[in-house]
């Protein structure tokens, strides 16, 4: 009786577990969820954010005065008996000294540090949109593989039907064995393709897991079906959007502004820094009954830029050249970015036209051709090789459509990255 119960319960339990697992796997993979997870967990992005906070902490430090100096001194203490009431100049002194940079220098140093923090913040924002782009590219690669697997499985099932038809016709003497073998070979090739696609999917999953800071072997559910929507773009508008939004540009503009602050600070070095000190000296009354009056001392010290033609002047020259170098580098990056943007827009338009052509003409026509060949083969009007050729043609066209759709969305992700913002259908 117990064996009967176990033999009945175990299949039901396995079926329930399999159904629950299937339900979990049937839950589609959502791109926005992956992006949110990546932004929250990516360690490199977190490292850049921490660096930004550290650079912000430098700003008040740069604008602060140097720490004052406090000294405790013994003045003119006789070495024969070390007493304080023998000599009139013997005393105990407390002195304070504070250095003051020339007015304006501290403000410039604080501005330089603030621009450095702006650069770090822009670099963090740049890495952020780069991470979003990389997640999207991996997602669309995963989408293509999923569509390729789905298409291959559909064609595998169709080839199974071809094998049955060929075997039936061969069994009744109206077909040839070569047709059966041809169908079996094509079926084996489909199975081999599925194995390669599964391996490719695992590779993409590992890449995506690294972006999300997951275990490399963690699997992903199947991606959502992507609808094709034509995107209308105006290149001049995109270039203006890139100039205003791209964090990379903001980082280089901040570097240029920082260089200008450094030039201003270098010019300020012609002006002397100064130090102010104050001292209080306490004296004991002498053994003779004289003296004992305390002293107060004060003074100012100036740093004279005596060798300005070798130091200050060359420092100004150095900072001016560095600013010129930064500006030239910015112009080069800007030119490269606009070139990449132009290539991405061109690629988008090309894929846009191909998608429209495949969707409205090529794939439907190939599907109709296959249906016609199947009917013709069953009525002995079309040979088996023609039937298989039509099926393989449709298979390759469906795969190509999925690949182009994946590339089209990857082009959009590239353009969004280059412009520094998401694009809506209206844009």
Phi, psi and omega per residue, in radians:
X1 nan -0.749 -3.139
X2 -1.100 -0.686 3.138
X3 -1.110 -0.649 3.117
X4 -1.104 -0.764 -3.131
X5 -1.084 -0.790 -3.125
X6 -1.108 -0.761 -3.120
X7 -1.156 -0.400 3.106
X8 -1.555 -0.693 -3.076
X9 -1.260 -0.693 -3.043
X10 -1.053 -0.824 3.090
X11 -1.093 -0.649 3.115
X12 -1.122 -0.731 3.139
X13 -1.109 -0.797 3.120
X14 -1.093 -0.667 3.120
X15 -1.134 -0.688 3.132
X16 -1.148 -0.752 3.126
X17 -1.114 -0.750 3.125
X18 -1.104 -0.671 3.123
X19 -1.161 -0.731 3.128
X20 -1.124 -0.723 3.118
X21 -1.143 -0.681 3.116
X22 -1.134 -0.660 3.098
X23 -1.105 -0.694 3.133
X24 -1.149 -0.732 -3.121
X25 -1.247 -0.451 -3.141
X26 -1.294 -0.246 3.092
X27 -1.205 2.069 -3.009
X28 -1.218 2.671 3.083
X29 -1.410 2.165 -3.057
X30 -1.833 2.205 -3.073
X31 -1.069 -0.765 -3.109
X32 -1.056 -0.626 3.111
X33 -1.150 -0.692 3.119
X34 -1.137 -0.726 3.138
X35 -1.109 -0.769 3.128
X36 -1.076 -0.730 3.125
X37 -1.159 -0.734 3.137
X38 -1.102 -0.753 3.140
X39 -1.134 -0.505 -3.113
X40 -1.468 -0.506 -2.931
X41 -2.058 -0.212 -3.072
X42 -1.128 2.117 -3.045
X43 -1.195 -0.597 3.125
X44 -1.138 -0.706 3.105
X45 -1.132 -0.718 3.103
X46 -1.110 -0.648 3.114
X47 -1.108 -0.758 3.120
X48 -1.132 -0.657 3.118
X49 -1.135 -0.729 3.114
X50 -1.100 -0.694 3.094
X51 -1.085 -0.662 3.096
X52 -1.080 -0.783 3.134
X53 -1.124 -0.640 3.106
X54 -1.139 -0.703 3.134
X55 -1.206 -0.562 3.055
X56 -1.132 -0.588 3.125
X57 -1.219 -0.299 3.117
X58 -1.341 -0.378 -3.006
X59 -1.065 -0.950 3.136
X60 -1.144 -0.483 3.106
X61 -1.127 -0.734 -3.083
X62 -1.143 -0.506 -3.102
X63 -1.640 0.151 -3.104
X64 -1.619 2.642 3.052
X65 -1.181 2.676 2.999
X66 -1.059 2.643 3.123
X67 -1.106 2.414 3.119
X68 -1.227 2.758 3.108
X69 -1.859 2.282 3.085
X70 -2.069 2.257 -3.138
X71 -2.239 2.547 3.038
X72 -1.989 2.130 -2.999
X73 -2.218 2.574 2.946
X74 -1.890 2.207 -3.030
X75 -1.922 2.233 2.974
X76 0.923 0.803 3.116
X77 -1.428 2.147 -3.110
X78 -1.146 2.442 -3.080
X79 -1.499 -0.224 -3.095
X80 -1.336 -0.556 -3.127
X81 -2.451 -0.072 3.090
X82 0.932 0.786 3.099
X83 -1.920 2.715 -3.051
X84 -1.718 -0.065 -3.053
X85 -2.025 0.432 -3.124
X86 -1.784 -0.823 -3.075
X87 -1.836 2.491 -3.078
X88 -1.212 -0.382 -3.111
X89 -1.681 0.048 3.110
X90 -1.313 2.391 3.128
X91 -2.910 2.965 3.086
X92 -1.955 2.200 -2.976
X93 -2.136 2.462 2.965
X94 -2.058 2.204 -3.089
X95 -2.243 2.526 3.090
X96 -2.215 2.345 -3.138
X97 -2.295 2.299 3.138
X98 -2.244 2.268 3.098
X99 -1.642 2.389 3.126
X100 -2.155 2.025 2.999
X101 -1.105 2.717 3.125
X102 -1.020 2.458 -3.081
X103 -0.892 2.290 -3.140
X104 1.831 -0.410 -3.094
X105 -1.195 -0.752 -3.119
X106 -1.120 -0.696 3.113
X107 -1.078 -0.703 3.116
X108 -1.165 -0.710 3.108
X109 -1.102 -0.681 3.109
X110 -1.160 -0.693 3.098
X111 -1.109 -0.686 3.113
X112 -1.091 -0.774 3.117
X113 -1.137 -0.666 3.136
X114 -1.151 -0.691 3.088
X115 -1.157 -0.593 3.062
X116 -1.108 -0.680 3.082
X117 -1.167 -0.633 3.085
X118 -1.112 -0.674 3.097
X119 -1.099 -0.789 3.137
X120 -1.099 -0.702 3.116
X121 -1.130 -0.729 3.116
X122 -1.161 -0.643 3.082
X123 -1.125 -0.664 3.084
X124 -1.134 -0.760 3.105
X125 -1.121 -0.650 3.104
X126 -1.119 -0.779 3.110
X127 -1.128 -0.567 3.136
X128 -1.094 -0.874 -3.128
X129 -1.256 -0.474 3.070
X130 -1.183 -0.687 3.090
X131 -1.115 -0.751 3.106
X132 -1.045 -0.769 3.118
X133 -1.058 -0.805 -3.104
X134 -1.135 -0.637 3.080
X135 -1.140 -0.733 3.126
X136 -1.112 -0.766 3.141
X137 -1.061 -0.756 3.114
X138 -1.153 -0.670 3.131
X139 -1.102 -0.766 -3.112
X140 -1.256 -0.517 2.985
X141 -1.114 -0.737 3.110
X142 -1.130 -0.665 3.106
X143 -1.065 -0.787 -3.130
X144 -1.081 -0.748 3.135
X145 -1.098 -0.737 3.109
X146 -1.080 -0.747 3.104
X147 -1.156 -0.653 3.109
X148 -1.144 -0.701 3.097
X149 -1.113 -0.796 3.140
X150 -1.075 -0.781 3.128
X151 -1.133 -0.732 3.140
X152 -1.127 -0.726 3.106
X153 -1.109 -0.694 3.122
X154 -1.109 -0.756 3.134
X155 -1.256 -0.550 3.046
X156 -1.070 -0.794 3.118
X157 -1.093 -0.643 3.121
X158 -1.176 -0.655 3.098
X159 -1.182 -0.578 3.043
X160 -1.028 -0.731 3.084
X161 -1.134 -0.662 3.095
X162 -1.066 -0.748 3.129
X163 -1.050 -0.758 3.140
X164 -1.092 -0.778 -3.138
X165 -1.089 -0.788 -3.132
X166 -1.105 -0.698 3.129
X167 -1.160 -0.702 3.134
X168 -1.128 -0.748 -3.134
X169 -1.200 -0.627 3.102
X170 -1.186 -0.640 -3.128
X171 -1.146 -0.588 -3.118
X172 -1.641 0.035 3.052
X173 1.534 0.089 3.134
X174 -1.696 -0.030 3.123
X175 -2.204 3.073 3.134
X176 -2.082 2.732 -3.104
X177 -1.140 -0.526 3.137
X178 -1.028 -0.620 3.119
X179 -1.149 -0.719 3.118
X180 -1.096 -0.818 -3.124
X181 -1.126 -0.678 3.116
X182 -1.077 -0.770 3.125
X183 -1.117 -0.690 3.140
X184 -1.172 -0.656 3.102
X185 -1.112 -0.789 3.133
X186 -1.128 -0.627 3.095
X187 -1.129 -0.741 3.101
X188 -1.104 -0.649 3.106
X189 -1.141 -0.635 3.077
X190 -1.123 -0.720 3.128
X191 -1.132 -0.716 3.099
X192 -1.105 -0.681 3.107
X193 -1.110 -0.696 3.115
X194 -1.088 -0.690 3.116
X195 -1.092 -0.765 3.132
X196 -1.149 -0.662 3.124
X197 -1.139 -0.690 3.104
X198 -1.112 -0.698 3.083
X199 -1.123 -0.714 3.103
X200 -1.100 -0.685 3.132
X201 -1.104 -0.714 3.116
X202 -1.091 -0.666 3.115
X203 -1.127 -0.751 3.121
X204 -1.163 -0.673 3.114
X205 -1.070 -0.710 3.118
X206 -1.102 -0.718 3.114
X207 -1.129 -0.732 3.139
X208 -1.212 -0.649 3.095
X209 -1.086 -0.654 3.122
X210 -1.116 -0.671 3.119
X211 -1.178 -0.545 -3.098
X212 -1.644 -0.003 -3.113
X213 1.081 0.736 3.056
X214 -1.829 3.047 2.983
X215 -1.148 2.463 -3.031
X216 -1.079 -0.502 -3.054
X217 -1.608 0.029 -3.092
X218 -1.195 2.187 -3.079
X219 -1.399 2.871 3.093
X220 -2.135 2.627 3.058
X221 -1.233 3.029 3.130
X222 -1.242 2.522 -3.120
X223 -1.296 2.802 3.075
X224 -1.252 2.722 3.006
X225 -1.212 2.315 -3.126
X226 -1.766 2.231 3.085
X227 -1.551 2.476 3.114
X228 -1.476 2.125 3.080
X229 -2.241 2.165 -3.133
X230 -1.211 2.361 -3.117
X231 -1.969 2.111 3.132
X232 -1.618 2.175 -3.085
X233 -2.217 2.552 3.042
X234 -2.041 2.072 -2.998
X235 -1.090 -0.710 -3.140
X236 -1.067 -0.709 3.116
X237 -1.139 -0.687 3.137
X238 -1.167 -0.661 3.103
X239 -1.143 -0.700 3.079
X240 -1.132 -0.682 3.107
X241 -1.128 -0.690 3.130
X242 -1.113 -0.796 -3.125
X243 -1.074 -0.667 -3.083
X244 -1.502 -0.465 -2.977
X245 -1.906 -0.472 -2.982
X246 -1.147 2.084 3.136
X247 -1.035 -0.554 3.120
X248 -1.040 -0.731 3.107
X249 -1.159 -0.714 3.123
X250 -1.068 -0.645 3.126
X251 -1.118 -0.757 -3.121
X252 -1.266 -0.579 3.053
X253 -1.123 -0.702 3.093
X254 -1.129 -0.641 3.086
X255 -1.121 -0.711 3.109
X256 -1.102 -0.797 3.116
X257 -1.105 -0.663 3.089
X258 -1.113 -0.671 3.103
X259 -1.123 -0.661 3.103
X260 -1.132 -0.673 3.082
X261 -1.138 -0.642 3.116
X262 -1.166 -0.635 3.077
X263 -1.104 -0.785 3.126
X264 -1.086 -0.677 3.118
X265 -1.187 -0.671 3.122
X266 -1.101 -0.656 3.105
X267 -1.201 -0.538 3.103
X268 -1.191 -0.343 -3.105
X269 -1.188 -0.239 3.012
X270 -1.157 -0.413 -3.099
X271 -1.590 2.421 -2.998
X272 -1.358 2.452 2.894
X273 -1.376 2.821 -3.122
X274 -2.524 2.735 3.118
X275 -2.191 2.459 3.104
X276 -2.050 2.353 3.092
X277 -2.274 2.676 3.062
X278 -2.443 2.475 -3.079
X279 -2.447 2.508 3.061
X280 -2.099 2.201 -3.120
X281 -2.021 2.158 3.116
X282 -1.756 2.290 -3.139
X283 -2.105 2.455 3.067
X284 -1.430 2.720 3.042
X285 -1.184 2.382 -3.061
X286 -1.264 2.826 3.126
X287 -1.096 -0.452 -3.136
X288 -1.407 -0.086 -3.117
X289 1.562 -0.008 3.137
X290 -1.699 2.991 3.024
X291 1.213 -2.659 -3.134
X292 1.645 -0.024 3.138
X293 -1.327 2.440 3.112
X294 -1.451 2.758 -3.121
X295 -2.039 2.606 2.947
X296 -2.156 2.334 -3.132
X297 -2.230 2.632 3.094
X298 -2.711 2.766 3.135
X299 -3.031 3.016 3.134
X300 -2.339 2.462 3.138
X301 -2.132 2.313 -3.141
X302 -1.934 2.428 2.996
X303 -1.603 1.979 -3.070
X304 -1.589 2.064 3.112
X305 -1.299 1.224 -2.997
X306 -1.218 -0.577 -3.057
X307 -1.846 0.816 -3.017
X308 -1.103 -0.528 -3.089
X309 -1.235 -0.323 3.100
X310 -1.793 -0.412 -3.054
X311 -1.941 -1.256 -3.034
X312 -1.077 -0.782 -3.116
X313 -1.106 -0.747 3.132
X314 -1.207 -0.529 3.085
X315 -1.158 -0.712 3.080
X316 -1.106 -0.758 3.126
X317 -1.077 -0.730 3.138
X318 -1.080 -0.849 -3.102
X319 -1.154 -0.591 3.104
X320 -1.170 -0.704 3.107
X321 -1.183 -0.672 3.109
X322 -1.125 -0.689 3.093
X323 -1.095 -0.733 3.116
X324 -1.078 -0.696 3.117
X325 -1.128 -0.740 3.141
X326 -1.121 -0.735 -3.138
X327 -1.147 -0.695 3.107
X328 -1.132 -0.685 3.114
X329 -1.142 -0.681 3.106
X330 -1.095 -0.767 3.138
X331 -1.123 -0.645 3.111
X332 -1.148 -0.785 3.127
X333 -1.129 -0.681 3.109
X334 -1.098 -0.753 3.127
X335 -1.126 -0.754 3.119
X336 -1.102 -0.700 -3.128
X337 -1.127 -0.781 3.128
X338 -1.136 -0.590 3.080
X339 -1.144 -0.776 3.096
X340 -1.121 -0.641 3.110
X341 -1.124 -0.736 3.116
X342 -1.090 -0.744 3.109
X343 -1.100 -0.731 -3.122
X344 -1.136 -0.703 3.122
X345 -1.158 -0.738 3.104
X346 -1.063 -0.774 3.123
X347 -1.123 -0.663 3.119
X348 -1.105 -0.803 3.141
X349 -1.102 -0.686 3.126
X350 -1.099 -0.854 3.135
X351 -1.153 -0.552 3.105
X352 -1.079 -0.813 -3.139
X353 -1.163 -0.691 -3.133
X354 -1.175 -0.687 3.112
X355 -1.079 -0.772 3.133
X356 -1.072 -0.728 -3.133
X357 -1.165 -0.796 -3.137
X358 -1.140 -0.698 -3.052
X359 -1.226 -0.709 -3.018
X360 -1.655 -0.389 -3.013
X361 -2.224 -1.102 -2.913
X362 -1.113 -0.938 -3.088
X363 -1.142 -0.817 3.093
X364 -1.035 -0.700 3.135
X365 -1.142 -0.729 3.117
X366 -1.146 -0.632 3.101
X367 -1.141 -0.750 3.095
X368 -1.121 -0.682 3.123
X369 -1.096 -0.691 3.114
X370 -1.154 -0.780 3.123
X371 -1.040 -0.729 3.131
X372 -1.139 -0.710 3.131
X373 -1.144 -0.665 3.117
X374 -1.097 -0.780 3.109
X375 -1.127 -0.748 3.141
X376 -1.127 -0.623 3.137
X377 -1.193 -0.721 -3.135
X378 -1.140 -0.428 3.133
X379 -1.821 0.243 3.090
X380 1.099 0.454 3.079
X381 -1.680 -0.284 -3.126
X382 -2.276 2.387 3.120
X383 -1.356 2.861 -3.031
X384 -1.140 -0.657 -3.135
X385 -1.077 -0.638 3.080
X386 -1.135 -0.714 3.115
X387 -1.074 -0.836 -3.132
X388 -1.124 -0.707 3.134
X389 -1.068 -0.705 3.088
X390 -1.142 -0.681 3.139
X391 -1.173 -0.768 3.126
X392 -1.134 -0.654 3.107
X393 -1.073 -0.818 3.115
X394 -1.094 -0.721 3.122
X395 -1.017 -0.850 -3.126
X396 -1.145 -0.627 3.133
X397 -1.205 -0.688 3.101
X398 -1.143 -0.697 3.075
X399 -1.121 -0.718 -3.137
X400 -1.139 -0.664 3.101
X401 -1.100 -0.751 3.123
X402 -1.128 -0.678 3.123
X403 -1.145 -0.752 3.137
X404 -1.131 -0.691 3.121
X405 -1.126 -0.686 3.065
X406 -1.104 -0.811 3.125
X407 -1.106 -0.650 3.131
X408 -1.049 -0.807 3.129
X409 -1.238 -0.541 3.046
X410 -1.187 -0.605 3.053
X411 -1.082 -0.739 3.106
X412 -1.086 -0.742 3.117
X413 -1.074 -0.685 3.111
X414 -1.135 -0.756 -3.129
X415 -1.143 -0.705 3.101
X416 -1.091 -0.688 3.109
X417 -1.157 -0.780 -3.104
X418 -1.163 -0.583 -3.127
X419 -1.551 -0.262 3.113
X420 1.400 0.336 3.132
X421 -2.834 2.741 3.123
X422 -1.288 2.587 -3.141
X423 -1.879 2.299 3.052
X424 -1.646 2.926 3.116
X425 -1.079 -0.526 -3.134
X426 -1.190 -0.539 -3.104
X427 -1.308 nan nan
